[in-house]
Amino acid sequence: MRYFARQTHVTHAHLPIRLCIPVARSPAIHQSDQVDTVRLLPTPPPESQPKLCLSSWQVMELDDGTQYLVGWCLDNLRGRVSTEVVATDFAALAFMTESGRAYRLQGPPGRNFPAMCAWRSIASARRFEDWEDVSLKIWSQHQLLLGASSTSMALPADDWSSSISMTYAS
């Protein structure tokens, strides 16, 4: 099934915002599917939101190896795309990004239509020509580490961002 999106203009706090409204839905969105780009909402600085949790997440990897997190943000209930991932803790599914924000991925990977609209807008604006969804590789590595060590599950909820410095992306 192909995806199509319709852009709608609305007013929120006297600012025009474009929302991505799905016309057709399916459990999977693939890179070859058609999704229109949307204008993205401003992102608060990392100082005001230093830690965020994503569900229905994906990890997109560019040809040069840089990775971006894409998913549904449980903290502000919207689709989200991170800046470039700079450090990873696979056991805790915790990531630090170039902006200094810490992300934790909740549950197994999935797909979220608003997050994919945001990803496609960013990929188009930054002229990312090709990428791969490496979410299942990340999830497999996480599952392997959980099987090897039960201590990774014991991270306190308010201290998980301190574990991210273990593995740095190259």
Buried (B, 14 or more C-beta within 10 A) or exposed (E): EEBEBEEEEEEEEEEEBBBBBBEEEEEEBEEEBEBBBBEBBEBEEBEEBEBBBBBBBBBBBBEEEBBBBBBBBBEEEEBBBBBEBBBBBBBBBBBBBBBEBBBBBBEBBBBBBBBBBBBBBBBEEEEBEEBEBBBEEBBEBBEEBBEEEEEBEEBEEEEBBBBBEEEEBE
